[in-house]
Amino acid sequence: MPAGSNKADINTRKDLEKLISLFYDKLLADTEIGHFFVKLNLSTHLPLVVDFWAFIVLNEPGYKRNMMEAHAPLNLKKSDFDRWYVLFSESIDENFQGEKAALMKTRAQLIGWTMFSK
């Protein structure tokens, strides 16, 4: 951890659970894209999101879903993803820093590029 910082990197599933919970608090309160999230059953959705990121950043096995396919019916615009990314990055930066935190932001950008380049 750098001098003067009290933020650790994302190292455990518990870290991801904390991050995703805080992130979804932001999403649900957001006036631009919150409507995409208010009808979700968070008790089933959030563990799937944590599973996805645990696969990406912690190399945990087990995530077998097609994330792109799951989001296709939402007809997201690039501006929707851009807003999602701002809130996602803020959530990470407010709570964590380090290699895996940076990796999450990079992978999220790549996901957005992939979604809108097809």
C-alpha positions as CSV (number, residue, x, y, z in Angstrom):
1,M,0.0,0.0,0.0
2,P,1.5,3.4,-1.0
3,A,2.5,5.8,1.8
4,G,-0.4,8.0,2.9
5,S,-3.0,5.6,1.6
6,N,-5.4,3.5,3.6
7,K,-6.9,1.7,0.5
8,A,-5.9,-1.9,-0.2
9,D,-6.1,-3.7,-3.5
10,I,-8.9,-6.2,-4.3
11,N,-7.6,-9.5,-3.0
12,T,-10.5,-11.5,-1.8
13,R,-14.1,-12.4,-2.7
14,K,-15.2,-10.4,0.3
15,D,-13.5,-7.3,-1.2
16,L,-15.5,-7.9,-4.4
17,E,-18.7,-8.4,-2.4
18,K,-18.1,-5.0,-0.7
19,L,-17.3,-3.3,-3.9
20,I,-20.2,-4.7,-5.9
21,S,-22.6,-3.8,-3.1
22,L,-21.4,-0.2,-2.9
23,F,-21.5,0.0,-6.7
24,Y,-25.1,-1.2,-6.9
25,D,-26.0,1.3,-4.2
26,K,-24.7,4.0,-6.7
27,L,-26.5,2.4,-9.6
28,L,-29.8,2.2,-7.9
29,A,-29.6,5.9,-6.9
30,D,-28.5,7.1,-10.3
31,T,-31.1,9.1,-12.3
32,E,-29.6,8.3,-15.7
33,I,-29.3,4.5,-15.6
34,G,-30.8,3.4,-12.3
35,H,-34.0,2.3,-14.1
36,F,-32.0,-0.7,-15.5
37,F,-31.4,-2.0,-12.0
38,V,-34.4,-1.3,-9.9
39,K,-36.3,-4.4,-10.9
40,L,-33.4,-6.8,-10.4
41,N,-33.6,-9.4,-7.7
42,L,-30.3,-8.3,-6.1
43,S,-30.1,-11.4,-3.8
44,T,-29.6,-13.5,-6.9
45,H,-28.0,-10.9,-9.3
46,L,-25.2,-9.6,-7.0
47,P,-23.6,-13.1,-6.4
48,L,-23.5,-13.6,-10.2
49,V,-21.7,-10.3,-10.6
50,V,-19.3,-11.2,-7.9
51,D,-18.7,-14.6,-9.6
52,F,-18.0,-12.8,-12.8
53,W,-15.4,-10.4,-11.3
54,A,-13.9,-13.2,-9.1
55,F,-13.3,-15.1,-12.4
56,I,-11.7,-12.1,-14.0
57,V,-9.6,-10.7,-11.1
58,L,-9.1,-13.5,-8.7
59,N,-8.9,-16.4,-11.3
60,E,-11.6,-18.2,-9.4
61,P,-13.2,-21.0,-11.5
62,G,-16.9,-21.4,-11.9
63,Y,-18.3,-18.5,-13.9
64,K,-20.0,-20.1,-17.0
65,R,-22.5,-17.6,-18.2
66,N,-22.4,-15.5,-21.3
67,M,-22.4,-11.9,-19.9
68,M,-22.7,-10.3,-23.4
69,E,-25.8,-12.4,-24.2
70,A,-27.4,-11.7,-20.9
71,H,-27.2,-7.9,-21.5
72,A,-28.2,-7.9,-25.1
73,P,-32.0,-7.6,-24.5
74,L,-31.4,-4.4,-22.6
75,N,-30.6,-2.5,-25.8
76,L,-28.0,-0.4,-24.0
77,K,-26.7,2.8,-25.6
78,K,-23.1,3.7,-25.4
79,S,-24.0,6.6,-23.1
80,D,-25.6,4.1,-20.7
81,F,-22.4,2.1,-20.6
82,D,-20.3,5.3,-20.2
83,R,-22.4,6.3,-17.2
84,W,-22.1,2.7,-15.8
85,Y,-18.3,2.9,-16.2
86,V,-18.1,6.3,-14.4
87,L,-20.0,4.9,-11.4
88,F,-18.0,1.6,-11.5
89,S,-14.6,3.5,-11.6
90,E,-15.7,5.8,-8.8
91,S,-16.7,2.9,-6.7
92,I,-13.4,1.2,-7.2
93,D,-11.3,4.4,-6.7
94,E,-13.2,5.3,-3.5
95,N,-12.6,2.0,-1.9
96,F,-9.6,0.3,-3.4
97,Q,-6.3,0.8,-5.3
98,G,-3.7,-1.4,-6.8
99,E,-3.1,-3.8,-9.6
100,K,-6.4,-5.7,-9.4
101,A,-8.4,-2.5,-8.9
102,A,-6.8,-1.2,-12.1
103,L,-7.4,-4.5,-13.9
104,M,-11.1,-4.3,-13.1
105,K,-11.3,-0.8,-14.7
106,T,-9.4,-2.0,-17.7
107,R,-11.5,-5.1,-18.2
108,A,-14.7,-3.0,-17.8
109,Q,-13.5,-0.7,-20.6
110,L,-12.8,-3.7,-22.8
111,I,-16.2,-5.1,-22.1
112,G,-17.8,-1.8,-23.2
113,W,-15.7,-1.7,-26.3
114,T,-16.7,-5.3,-27.1
115,M,-20.4,-4.6,-26.5
116,F,-20.5,-1.6,-28.8
117,S,-18.1,-2.7,-31.5
118,K,-20.4,-5.6,-32.6
